[in-house]
Amino acid sequence: MSSAQTPRELGYRMPAEWEPHAATWLTWPRPDGISFPGRYEPIPDVYARFIFHLTRHEPVHINVWNDDLAEIIRKALRTHHVPADRVHLHPFPSYEPWCRDHGPMFVVRDRGGLRDRAVVDWGYNAWGGKYPPFDLDDAIPQHVAHLRGLPTFAPGIVMEGGALDVNGRGTVLTTEACLLHENRNPHLKRPQIEAFLRDYLNVTQILWLGDGIAGDDTDGHVDDLARFVSPDTVVTVMEPDPQDENHEPLRENRDRLRTLRDQDGQPLRIVELPMPRRMEIEDQRLPASYANFYIANGLVVVPTFQDPQDARALDILRPLFPGREVIGLDSSDLIWGLGSFHCISQQEPA
């Protein structure tokens, strides 16, 4: 069931990631997928460790390619003592595992003490057609909406979850590098894209940052750069080495954040996060960033990289999430896929 009206017209909004979850959605990577070339072997263990921590706080739903992959999943989960009744496998095939971008984006509406939920089904084109085919990935939101019996909204434009971060009060954070790139919606200008964000996320304030980090094949997703951690606070990553190619773009983004205002016209509280050291595999720069954390019920999972800055990043983030356990989880293998824990997950609000 697809609505002809927009979420804004019907009173829906996109909740912040720290609002209560019903579950987390993941898409398990295929051994013969393109995301982890020559380095798939450690990936099931990375996923299983992530899921183990998530299931202590909320159920996990996994999109699965086929029965053979389901067996790989069950074996990995048993090895890491993940309770089977907290994980649900679904025969929803997807070529690659980046559920943040191809998965369902949920919106909610509170009326008379009851909560309605719906799914925004943006178009997905594998970050500008970089990795075809992607038709199965693009179909995931419809599968999930049908499973949950939820109405869907179809904006008819390309948009990825990792390109957007909301504070749940009417403000969204995004980047010019991604949303204005000609490989997404070349027929749209900035004012038209802003209109879609207002209509489908029900936001009133759109905060634009500039460029993304080096090695990011998404053309600058905001979830590697800056994230809301409360309605008025944003963490943003900084690179102190002026010789590093990330130094200037991240400084410019930080300076821009200092000038921006939220939906009420108030300045943002800005907290700086370090960047890990430069990471490369086979001469390819990897987009390692501590900003790619995932906020679950009672928990924040922060990617770590066997780096001296790991502990400092955790020390900065822990006071920002009172009442939540903030843990580091090694993402050194996962980052070979050019993403981390936020990129592979999608929250389903309660």
N, C-alpha and C positions, 0 to 999 in steps of 0.2 A: 504494500500500500504506500503510494508516494503522494505527498501533499503538493498541491499547486501553490499553496501559500508558503511563505518563508518562516523559519523559526522565530524571527523577530516579530512578525505579524501575529504569531500564535502564542507568544510569551515564553518561548524556550530560550535557554542560554547555554553556553558551554561552561561547565564548572571548572574551577581550578583543580590542578592535579592533587592537591593535598586534601580536597574534600573527600568524604567517605566513598570507598569503592565497594562495588558488589563483587568485582573480580578483576584480574589482569588477563589480557589476551596476548598470546605469543603465536608466532608461526615458526615451526621447527625447520631449520635449514636442511636441504637435501644433500646427501653425500656427493651427488653429481651436479650440484648447483654451481654457479659461478662466483659465489660470494667468498669462498675460502679456498682458492685454488692451491692444491698441493698441501693444504694445512687443515683439512677437515677433522683429522683424528682427535685433537683435544676439544673440539667444539661441543660435542654432547656433554662432556663433563662440565664445561663452563655453564651451559644452559641448566644442567641439573642442579648445580650449586646455587644458581640464581633462583630457581624454582623452589628449592628447599627453603630458602629464607622467605620467599614470598608466601608459601603455604602456611607458615606460622601465623600469618596475618590475614590472608584472604585466599579464596579459591583461584586456581589458574586454569584457563582454557587454552588449548593448543590446536591450531590449524595444522592438519597432517596431510602429506602428499599421498601416501598409500599405506597398505597394511604392513609392508616390509619396514617402512620408516616408523610405524607405530611400535613395532617390536624393538627397534633401536631405542626409541624413547623410553619404553617401559624398562628396558634393561638399565639404561643410564639412571633413571629415577630410583630403581631398586638399589643400585650401587650406592646412591647418596641418601638412602633411607627416607625418601620422600613419601609421605602417606598417600596411598593410591586414591583414597576417597576425596582428596583435595585437588586432584588433577583430572581434567576432562578432555579427552581427545575427540576431535571432530574431523570428518572426512572432507575438509575444505582445502583443496590443493592450491598451492601457491609456489611459483618458481623459486622465489627468494624469501629470506626470513624477516624483512624489515617492516614489521607490523605497525610501527609508529606511522609509517607513510602510506601503506596500502590498507591498513586495518580500518575498522569503523571509528568514526569520530562521534561520540555521544553528546547529545544535548538534553537538558532537563527542564521541566516546568512544574512548579509547585502551585497547587490549587486546592484550597479547602482542606489542608492537612494531608493531601495525597500528592504523590510525585509521579508525573508522566515522564517517560524517556522516549527518545527517538534517535535515529542515526542519520548523520549527514554523510552522504555518499559522494564525496568529491571524485573527480576523475584522477586517475593515476597513470603516468606514462614513463615510469622508471627514470625519473630525474632528467626529463627532456629527451626521452628515447634512447638513453645510453645503453640499456641492457635489454633488448627484446629477446623473447616475447614477454609480455607482461599482462596479457588479457586475464589470466587466472588470478593474478595478484589483484587486479582491478575489481574482480568480482567478490572479493572477501567481504566487504561491508554488507552486500546483499545477503550473503549466506548467514552472517551473524544476525542481521535484522530479522530474517525469516525465522531463524532458530528462536529468537527472543520474542517474536510476534510484535515487533516494533515498527512504527511508521518510519518512512525514509524521506529525506529531502535530497534532491539531486540538483545541485547548483549548475552542473553542466560545464564546469571549468576544472582545470588541473590544480590540485593543491595537496600538500603533504603535511602530515601532523608534525613532523620535525621542523617545519618552517614557521610554526606558530606557537606562542606560549601566552596563556591568559592568566589574569589574576582573579577571575571569577566575579569581578565587580564592574566590568565594562571596559577593560583595557586589554589589548593584545599587543604583543611584541613580535616583530618580524624583521626581515632584512630586504633591502633593495636588490642585493645581488641575486637572491633567489626568486622572489615574487615578480620582479620586473624583468627577469631574464627572458629573452625571446623564445627560448625552447619550451616554455610552459604555456603561456596564453598570449601569443604574439598579437592577437586582435584586440587586446585590452590595454588601456593606459592605467596609470596609477589611480585616478579617481574612480574608474570602473571596478578595479580590484578592491579598493577600499569599500565600495558599495556592497560587494559580495561578502566581505568580512563582516560588515555591519549587519547585513541581512541574515547571514547563516550562523554567526557566532553570537549575535545580539550584543555587540560591543559598540561603544560610542567614541572610544579613543584608540587610535592606531599609532603605535610608536615604531618608527622605522630606524633600524641600524643600517650600516653600510655593508662591508665585505665580510666573508666568512674566513675560516682558518685554512691554512695550506693543507693540501691533501684531501680536502673534503669534496667528494665527487657529487654532492648534492647542490653545488653552486652557492653554498653559504647558509645552511640551516642554522636557525637561531639557537637550537638546543645544544650546539657546540660552543656558543658564544656567551649568552646571557639568559638567565632564567629567573622568573618570579619565585620567591620562596615564601612570600606572604603578600597580602594585597598591596603593600607599599614598599616592598623591598625586592631589589634585583641583585643577584650575584652576577659578576661579569669577569671573564678570564683576562689575564694580563700577561704579557711576555716582556720581561725586563731587558732582555738582550737586544740592543739596537741593531745588531747584525742579523738577527733572525727575521725572516720574512713575515712573521706574525706580529712583530712589535708595533709597527705603525698602524695597521688596520685595527688592532685591538685597542690601542691608545685612542684612536679616533672614535671607536664605538663607545668607550668609556666617557670620553668628553661629550659625546652626543647625549648619552644617558643623563648626564648632569644638567642638560638644558631641557629635558623632556618633562612632561607633567602627566599625571594620571587622569582618570575620568572626572575627578573632582577639581582638577586644576592644581593639585598639590605636587610638589617635587618628590622624586623617588629617593629612597634611601639606597645608596650604592655600596655594595660590599665587593671587594676585589678578591678573586681567586687566582692562585698561581697556575701556570701551565707546567706540565711535565716536560722533561728534556725532549729534544727532537728524537722522534722515533722513525726508523726506516726499515723496510724489508725489501730486499732485492732492488735497492736504490729507489724505492717509492716512499715518499713522505706520507706518514700516516696521520690522520686527524685526531690524535689523542687529546682529550680534554676532560677535565674534572667537572665541567658543566653538564656532561651527559649522564647525570644521575637520574634515578627513577624514584618517585615518591609513592610509596604504598601505604596502606593502613598501618600505622604504628612503626613504619620503617622507611629509611632512605638508603638505597643501594648506590654507592659511589664507585665509579670505575677507578681502579688503581693500576699502576704500570711498572711495579718494581722500581720505583723512582724515589729519590730522597724527598721530593715534594708531596708524596702521598700523604704522609702524616700531617703536614701543614694544611693541606686541603681539607682533610677530615676535621682537624681542629677548628677551622674557620666555619665549616658547615654545621657542626654539632649544635652550637648555641642558637642557630637559626631555626632549628626544628625541635623546640621543646615538646616533650612527650613522645617523641619518636626516637627509635634506635637508629643511629647513623653508622653504617658499616661500610668498609671498603672491600671490594671484591675484584680480584685480579682480572683485568681486561686485556692483558698483553696478547693473548691469542685471538680474542674476539675482534680487536681493533684491526687485524689484518683484513677483515671484511669492510673496513672503513666506517665502522659504527660501533656503538657500545650499548649499555643497558637501556638507555632511554630509546634508542633507535629500534630495539627489538621488541619493545613492549607498548601496549596501549591499554589505558585504564578504562574500565566500565564503571560509571558512577552508580552508587546505590540509589 
